[in-house]
């Protein structure tokens, strides 16, 4: 879920503009927060105490790639929705 939200945050920067049209470096605080959140998530999966508290386990690199691919589907879906919205408003 953390990874999914980290992908979705790029869509949330604008309701109409494509996430790819807005420069990433425009909001450095957002990037810092995203890196920090994902960092805490990854670290908590590798610290034995936190594994027990949160009930999590480390994931393999193959699983990370799968999760990133799934999370990127949300980015794609929102981009298609924004495109559809722009076409509806202009035509």
PyMOL commands that place a pseudoatom at each C-alpha (Angstrom):
pseudoatom trace, name=CA, resn=UNK, resi=1, chain=A, elem=C, hetatm=0, pos=[0.000, 0.000, 0.000]
pseudoatom trace, name=CA, resn=UNK, resi=2, chain=A, elem=C, hetatm=0, pos=[2.869, 2.383, 0.741]
pseudoatom trace, name=CA, resn=UNK, resi=3, chain=A, elem=C, hetatm=0, pos=[4.333, 1.795, -2.694]
pseudoatom trace, name=CA, resn=UNK, resi=4, chain=A, elem=C, hetatm=0, pos=[0.932, 2.255, -4.333]
pseudoatom trace, name=CA, resn=UNK, resi=5, chain=A, elem=C, hetatm=0, pos=[0.437, 5.593, -2.592]
pseudoatom trace, name=CA, resn=UNK, resi=6, chain=A, elem=C, hetatm=0, pos=[3.959, 6.664, -3.507]
pseudoatom trace, name=CA, resn=UNK, resi=7, chain=A, elem=C, hetatm=0, pos=[3.087, 6.168, -7.159]
pseudoatom trace, name=CA, resn=UNK, resi=8, chain=A, elem=C, hetatm=0, pos=[-0.306, 7.829, -6.766]
pseudoatom trace, name=CA, resn=UNK, resi=9, chain=A, elem=C, hetatm=0, pos=[1.124, 10.972, -5.194]
pseudoatom trace, name=CA, resn=UNK, resi=10, chain=A, elem=C, hetatm=0, pos=[2.474, 11.978, -8.612]
pseudoatom trace, name=CA, resn=UNK, resi=11, chain=A, elem=C, hetatm=0, pos=[-1.061, 11.907, -10.026]
pseudoatom trace, name=CA, resn=UNK, resi=12, chain=A, elem=C, hetatm=0, pos=[-2.318, 14.058, -7.186]
pseudoatom trace, name=CA, resn=UNK, resi=13, chain=A, elem=C, hetatm=0, pos=[-0.122, 17.014, -8.105]
pseudoatom trace, name=CA, resn=UNK, resi=14, chain=A, elem=C, hetatm=0, pos=[-2.724, 18.078, -10.674]
pseudoatom trace, name=CA, resn=UNK, resi=15, chain=A, elem=C, hetatm=0, pos=[-6.305, 17.070, -11.377]
pseudoatom trace, name=CA, resn=UNK, resi=16, chain=A, elem=C, hetatm=0, pos=[-6.051, 17.916, -15.078]
pseudoatom trace, name=CA, resn=UNK, resi=17, chain=A, elem=C, hetatm=0, pos=[-2.412, 17.972, -16.190]
pseudoatom trace, name=CA, resn=UNK, resi=18, chain=A, elem=C, hetatm=0, pos=[-0.502, 14.800, -16.888]
pseudoatom trace, name=CA, resn=UNK, resi=19, chain=A, elem=C, hetatm=0, pos=[1.906, 13.723, -14.163]
pseudoatom trace, name=CA, resn=UNK, resi=20, chain=A, elem=C, hetatm=0, pos=[4.569, 13.638, -16.875]
pseudoatom trace, name=CA, resn=UNK, resi=21, chain=A, elem=C, hetatm=0, pos=[4.050, 17.296, -17.820]
pseudoatom trace, name=CA, resn=UNK, resi=22, chain=A, elem=C, hetatm=0, pos=[4.852, 18.623, -14.342]
pseudoatom trace, name=CA, resn=UNK, resi=23, chain=A, elem=C, hetatm=0, pos=[8.571, 18.624, -13.489]
pseudoatom trace, name=CA, resn=UNK, resi=24, chain=A, elem=C, hetatm=0, pos=[9.379, 16.315, -10.590]
pseudoatom trace, name=CA, resn=UNK, resi=25, chain=A, elem=C, hetatm=0, pos=[11.827, 18.778, -9.047]
pseudoatom trace, name=CA, resn=UNK, resi=26, chain=A, elem=C, hetatm=0, pos=[9.075, 21.392, -8.728]
pseudoatom trace, name=CA, resn=UNK, resi=27, chain=A, elem=C, hetatm=0, pos=[8.191, 20.023, -5.276]
pseudoatom trace, name=CA, resn=UNK, resi=28, chain=A, elem=C, hetatm=0, pos=[11.333, 18.929, -3.441]
pseudoatom trace, name=CA, resn=UNK, resi=29, chain=A, elem=C, hetatm=0, pos=[9.464, 18.472, -0.159]
pseudoatom trace, name=CA, resn=UNK, resi=30, chain=A, elem=C, hetatm=0, pos=[7.199, 15.912, -1.816]
pseudoatom trace, name=CA, resn=UNK, resi=31, chain=A, elem=C, hetatm=0, pos=[10.194, 14.006, -3.178]
pseudoatom trace, name=CA, resn=UNK, resi=32, chain=A, elem=C, hetatm=0, pos=[11.899, 14.088, 0.222]
pseudoatom trace, name=CA, resn=UNK, resi=33, chain=A, elem=C, hetatm=0, pos=[8.762, 12.836, 1.943]
pseudoatom trace, name=CA, resn=UNK, resi=34, chain=A, elem=C, hetatm=0, pos=[8.310, 10.088, -0.618]
pseudoatom trace, name=CA, resn=UNK, resi=35, chain=A, elem=C, hetatm=0, pos=[11.899, 8.888, -0.181]
pseudoatom trace, name=CA, resn=UNK, resi=36, chain=A, elem=C, hetatm=0, pos=[11.571, 9.052, 3.610]
pseudoatom trace, name=CA, resn=UNK, resi=37, chain=A, elem=C, hetatm=0, pos=[8.277, 7.121, 3.645]
pseudoatom trace, name=CA, resn=UNK, resi=38, chain=A, elem=C, hetatm=0, pos=[9.592, 4.410, 1.348]
pseudoatom trace, name=CA, resn=UNK, resi=39, chain=A, elem=C, hetatm=0, pos=[12.838, 4.297, 3.331]
pseudoatom trace, name=CA, resn=UNK, resi=40, chain=A, elem=C, hetatm=0, pos=[11.003, 3.766, 6.614]
pseudoatom trace, name=CA, resn=UNK, resi=41, chain=A, elem=C, hetatm=0, pos=[8.915, 1.092, 4.929]
pseudoatom trace, name=CA, resn=UNK, resi=42, chain=A, elem=C, hetatm=0, pos=[11.962, -0.792, 3.634]
pseudoatom trace, name=CA, resn=UNK, resi=43, chain=A, elem=C, hetatm=0, pos=[13.907, -0.450, 6.881]
pseudoatom trace, name=CA, resn=UNK, resi=44, chain=A, elem=C, hetatm=0, pos=[10.956, -1.698, 8.935]
pseudoatom trace, name=CA, resn=UNK, resi=45, chain=A, elem=C, hetatm=0, pos=[10.843, -4.850, 6.812]
pseudoatom trace, name=CA, resn=UNK, resi=46, chain=A, elem=C, hetatm=0, pos=[14.480, -5.627, 7.640]
pseudoatom trace, name=CA, resn=UNK, resi=47, chain=A, elem=C, hetatm=0, pos=[14.622, -4.843, 11.381]
pseudoatom trace, name=CA, resn=UNK, resi=48, chain=A, elem=C, hetatm=0, pos=[13.612, -7.970, 13.327]
pseudoatom trace, name=CA, resn=UNK, resi=49, chain=A, elem=C, hetatm=0, pos=[11.841, -6.014, 16.087]
pseudoatom trace, name=CA, resn=UNK, resi=50, chain=A, elem=C, hetatm=0, pos=[9.756, -4.069, 13.579]
pseudoatom trace, name=CA, resn=UNK, resi=51, chain=A, elem=C, hetatm=0, pos=[8.995, -7.249, 11.632]
pseudoatom trace, name=CA, resn=UNK, resi=52, chain=A, elem=C, hetatm=0, pos=[7.370, -8.688, 14.758]
pseudoatom trace, name=CA, resn=UNK, resi=53, chain=A, elem=C, hetatm=0, pos=[5.524, -5.489, 15.671]
pseudoatom trace, name=CA, resn=UNK, resi=54, chain=A, elem=C, hetatm=0, pos=[4.156, -4.866, 12.169]
pseudoatom trace, name=CA, resn=UNK, resi=55, chain=A, elem=C, hetatm=0, pos=[3.847, -8.486, 11.092]
pseudoatom trace, name=CA, resn=UNK, resi=56, chain=A, elem=C, hetatm=0, pos=[5.897, -7.964, 7.930]
pseudoatom trace, name=CA, resn=UNK, resi=57, chain=A, elem=C, hetatm=0, pos=[8.763, -9.775, 6.221]
pseudoatom trace, name=CA, resn=UNK, resi=58, chain=A, elem=C, hetatm=0, pos=[11.356, -8.663, 3.680]
pseudoatom trace, name=CA, resn=UNK, resi=59, chain=A, elem=C, hetatm=0, pos=[10.421, -9.048, 0.025]
pseudoatom trace, name=CA, resn=UNK, resi=60, chain=A, elem=C, hetatm=0, pos=[12.656, -10.220, -2.793]
pseudoatom trace, name=CA, resn=UNK, resi=61, chain=A, elem=C, hetatm=0, pos=[13.840, -8.015, -5.626]
pseudoatom trace, name=CA, resn=UNK, resi=62, chain=A, elem=C, hetatm=0, pos=[11.552, -9.946, -7.973]
pseudoatom trace, name=CA, resn=UNK, resi=63, chain=A, elem=C, hetatm=0, pos=[8.601, -9.106, -5.730]
pseudoatom trace, name=CA, resn=UNK, resi=64, chain=A, elem=C, hetatm=0, pos=[9.623, -5.423, -5.688]
pseudoatom trace, name=CA, resn=UNK, resi=65, chain=A, elem=C, hetatm=0, pos=[9.545, -5.351, -9.487]
pseudoatom trace, name=CA, resn=UNK, resi=66, chain=A, elem=C, hetatm=0, pos=[6.124, -7.000, -9.480]
pseudoatom trace, name=CA, resn=UNK, resi=67, chain=A, elem=C, hetatm=0, pos=[4.799, -4.534, -6.923]
pseudoatom trace, name=CA, resn=UNK, resi=68, chain=A, elem=C, hetatm=0, pos=[6.187, -1.576, -8.899]
pseudoatom trace, name=CA, resn=UNK, resi=69, chain=A, elem=C, hetatm=0, pos=[4.547, -2.876, -12.062]
pseudoatom trace, name=CA, resn=UNK, resi=70, chain=A, elem=C, hetatm=0, pos=[1.208, -3.224, -10.275]
pseudoatom trace, name=CA, resn=UNK, resi=71, chain=A, elem=C, hetatm=0, pos=[1.505, 0.195, -8.646]
pseudoatom trace, name=CA, resn=UNK, resi=72, chain=A, elem=C, hetatm=0, pos=[2.342, 1.800, -11.983]
pseudoatom trace, name=CA, resn=UNK, resi=73, chain=A, elem=C, hetatm=0, pos=[-1.037, 0.584, -13.283]
pseudoatom trace, name=CA, resn=UNK, resi=74, chain=A, elem=C, hetatm=0, pos=[-2.663, 3.196, -11.038]
pseudoatom trace, name=CA, resn=UNK, resi=75, chain=A, elem=C, hetatm=0, pos=[-0.502, 5.870, -12.633]
pseudoatom trace, name=CA, resn=UNK, resi=76, chain=A, elem=C, hetatm=0, pos=[-1.533, 4.640, -16.076]
pseudoatom trace, name=CA, resn=UNK, resi=77, chain=A, elem=C, hetatm=0, pos=[-5.224, 4.488, -15.136]
pseudoatom trace, name=CA, resn=UNK, resi=78, chain=A, elem=C, hetatm=0, pos=[-5.190, 8.033, -13.791]
pseudoatom trace, name=CA, resn=UNK, resi=79, chain=A, elem=C, hetatm=0, pos=[-3.367, 9.323, -16.874]
pseudoatom trace, name=CA, resn=UNK, resi=80, chain=A, elem=C, hetatm=0, pos=[-6.027, 7.740, -19.089]
pseudoatom trace, name=CA, resn=UNK, resi=81, chain=A, elem=C, hetatm=0, pos=[-8.753, 9.274, -16.922]
pseudoatom trace, name=CA, resn=UNK, resi=82, chain=A, elem=C, hetatm=0, pos=[-7.167, 12.735, -17.157]
pseudoatom trace, name=CA, resn=UNK, resi=83, chain=A, elem=C, hetatm=0, pos=[-6.869, 12.367, -20.930]
pseudoatom trace, name=CA, resn=UNK, resi=84, chain=A, elem=C, hetatm=0, pos=[-10.530, 11.344, -21.171]
pseudoatom trace, name=CA, resn=UNK, resi=85, chain=A, elem=C, hetatm=0, pos=[-11.517, 14.294, -18.964]
pseudoatom trace, name=CA, resn=UNK, resi=86, chain=A, elem=C, hetatm=0, pos=[-9.587, 16.767, -21.116]
pseudoatom trace, name=CA, resn=UNK, resi=87, chain=A, elem=C, hetatm=0, pos=[-11.218, 15.411, -24.288]
pseudoatom trace, name=CA, resn=UNK, resi=88, chain=A, elem=C, hetatm=0, pos=[-14.673, 15.653, -22.723]
pseudoatom trace, name=CA, resn=UNK, resi=89, chain=A, elem=C, hetatm=0, pos=[-14.102, 19.296, -21.778]
pseudoatom trace, name=CA, resn=UNK, resi=90, chain=A, elem=C, hetatm=0, pos=[-12.701, 20.329, -25.141]
pseudoatom trace, name=CA, resn=UNK, resi=91, chain=A, elem=C, hetatm=0, pos=[-15.224, 18.566, -27.349]
for i in range(1, 91): cmd.bond("trace and resi %d" % i, "trace and resi %d" % (i + 1))
show_as sticks, trace
zoom trace
